[in-house]
């Protein structure tokens, strides 16, 4: 997709945002689609930067810098405001000319790096406020468009998950309970008795898998000559990792004795409110 079509799509989305002006939309769209100053490298880019500096001087009513000064200022802006784009510079100049940008910067009759830096930093704060505002509005709009999943669909999805888990268990595989979904279901509905014996078995299983995983990580680290930071992080997270494996042990013990056909007939929304 080319830049023009991307920008048109963005505009079509943000036009319907509440409490958002067209100017804010343009600033956000430019932030998403326009070429950054750090990527300016062509002759056309240089001419554009030079023309913006000349415009700046003209709009605030001071003498136009000579060629050497223009190049120096262009390089200064590119180096210190590398994530800006041409639209940002134009909009900043307009705000300065209209005296609507909050800044105490004074040019004293000359475009200097200090003056430009103060103005562009003030614009950066102004721009950040707009970006966060528009992004938040887009997110809220997307959330409002999300259709809540129906009870029937949720029950159906969970039944499919349970069938997949039971099938893996029957094949002799260890079912990995992502997000502890099945464990929380089992615990909430008291579908297995967590005896001291089962708890000890689960923790012993978790500890053995932790040690095996740590040994594997150490071996990989040595072979790849990498930092041992990941291994150290595992030690820091040891208790959580062991408990996670212990919960999966309980889930797989439950699946081993599960009558799938029977539980699929019984599942209802009350059972999924964990």
N, C-alpha and C positions, 0 to 999 in steps of 0.2 A: 504494500500500500504506500503510495507516495505521500509527501508531506502535506500537500494541499488537501487530499481526501481525508487524511487523519485529522487535520484541523477542522474540516467541515463536519466530521462526525462528532468531534468534541463540542463544537458550537451547538449542534442539534441536541446534544444532551443537556448542556448547561443553560440553554435559553430558558428552560422551564424551571430553573432553580428559584426558589422564593428568596426575596430580599437580597438579590444579587444583581449588580448593574452590568451593563454591556462592557464597560471599561474593565471591570473586575474579570469578566469572562475572557476578554482579550488578553489580559495580563496572564491569566492562568494558561490559556491556550498557547501563548508564546513560550511560557515556561516549559510546557510539555513538548512542543514541536520545533521551536526555533533553534538554529545553530548557536552553540555557545561561543563566546569570545575566544576561549582557549583553543577552539578549532579553526579560528580565522587564519588563513594562510595564503589565500590567492590574492592576485592584484585587485580583484573586485572587492574582496574583504577589506583590503587596505584603503581603497578609495572610499568605501562606506564609512570606515572609522574616521577617516580624515574629514569627511563631510559632516559627520555628527559633531565633531569638535568645533568645526566652523559654525554650525548651527547653534551650538551652545553659546559661543561668544556673541553671535548675532542676537539671540533671544534675550540675553541678559544685558545687552547694550554695552559691550566692551570691545576693545580692539581685537581683531582676528590675529591669532598667533602666526608667526612666520612658519615656513615649512619645517624647519628643524624642530621647533617647539611642538608643532602638531604631531610629528612622528614620536617625539619623546612622550607626549601626553597619551597618545594612542597605545604605546607600549606599556606605559604605567597602568592604564586601565585594564589592558589585557592581562597583565601580570597579577594585579591585585584584585580584580573582579572577574576572574576567568569564567565563572559560571553565569555571568550575565549574558544577555543577548542584545541584538540591535534594538529590538522593541523596548527593552528596559531603558536603554540610554535615551531613546526618543521620548518615552513617557516621563522619565526623570526630568528632562529638559522642559517639557510642557508643564510639569508640576512646579518647577522653579520659576518659570516665566509667569505662571498664574498665581504664584505665592501661596500654593496650597500644600507644599511639602514642609513638614515640621523640621526645621533645621536652623541653627544659628550661624551657619557658615556664611562668611563674607568674602567676596572675590577681590575687593580693593582694586578693581580695575584690571585684573589679570587672571587668566585661567592657570592656576598653579596646582601642582599635585596635592598639596594640603587641602585647598578648597574643594577640588574634585573628590578627594577621598571622603571628606566630611559629608558632602552632598550625596554621594553614592551609598555611603553607609546608612544615611537617613532613609534613602530610597529602599535599601535592602530590608529595613524594618517594616516599611510600608508594604513592600512586596510580600514579605513573609506573612503578614497579617492577611493579605488577600488570598495567598495560596492555601493557608490553613482553613480559611473561611469557606472557600469554594470546594476544597477537598472534603471538608466535613459535610457540606451540603450535598455533594454527590453521594457520599457514603450513606447519608440518611435517606436519600432518594432511592438508592439501591435496596436498602433494608426494607423500605416501605413497599417495594415491588415484590419482595419475596413472599411467595404463597406458603403459608404454614402447612406442614405435612399433616395429612388427615390421620385419625386414629387407625383407620383400616390399613392405610399404607404403612404406618409405623409398625403395626403388628405383623404385617406381611414381610417387611424388611427384616424384622427380628427373627422371624421363623426361618427365613433363608439363611441368616447368619448362624443360627443354631444348627441347621442341617449341615452347613459347610463344616462347622466345628466338629460335629459328631462324625462326619465322613472322614475327616483327617485323623481323628482319634482311632477309628476302625482300621485305618491303614497303618497304624503304629506310629503315626507322626505326633509330635508335640504341638498342640494348637497354641499359637501365639495370640494371647488375648489383648489386642491393641486397645489402649484406653481403659482397660479393666472392665469392659462392657459386660462380659459374661459373669465375671466375678461379682460385680455389683448386683447383677440380676439374681445370682444364686444367694448371695448374702441377704439381700432385701426380702426375698421370698422364703428364706430359711429352708433351702432345698438340700442342704447337706449339713450334717452335724460337725462342727469344728471341735473335735475332741483334742485333748492334750497330745494324744498319740499322733493324730493327723497333723497338728500344728508342728510337732517336733520333726516329723517326716518332711513336711513342706520346707521348714527352715534349713534342714540338713541338705535337701535338694537345692535350695537357693544358694547356700554357701558353696556347694560343690560346683555349680554352674558359674558362680562368680569367680572362683579360683581358676576354672578352666578358661574363662573369658579373659581374665587378667594375664594368664600365662600366654595366651594367644597374642594379646596386645603387646606384651613385652617382646615376644619373638618378632612380630611385625616391625616394631620400633627399631630393633637391632638390625634387622635385615635392610630396612629402608634408611637406616642412619638418621632417624627423625628424633625430635625432642621427646623426652619422657613425660612431658606435661600431661598428655592424655592418660598415661598410666597413673600419674599422681592424682588426676581428677577422679579416676575410678576409685581410688582409696578414699577420697573425700566423700564420694557418693556410695560407698560400700553398703551401708545399711539399707538405702533405698533400692539398690540393685538386687540385693538378696531378698528383700520383701516382695519385690516385683516378681522374681522367679518363684517365690513361695506361693504367691497368689495364683500363678499359672499352674503350679502343681495341683492346687486345690481344684481349679477349673477342669484340668484333665482327669483328675480322679472322679469328679462329678460326671464328666462325659463318658467315662469308661462304663459306668453303671446306669447311664441314662436310657430310658425307654423313649426314644424320639417320637414315635407315633402318639404315645400317650400324652406327652407334654405339649405337642403341637395342637392338640384338641383343647387343651386347658388354657393356653395363653390368652390373656385379655389385657386391656389397658391398665387395670389396677396393678398388674404384675410388672408393668414397665415404668412405674412412677418412682423408680429409685433415683 
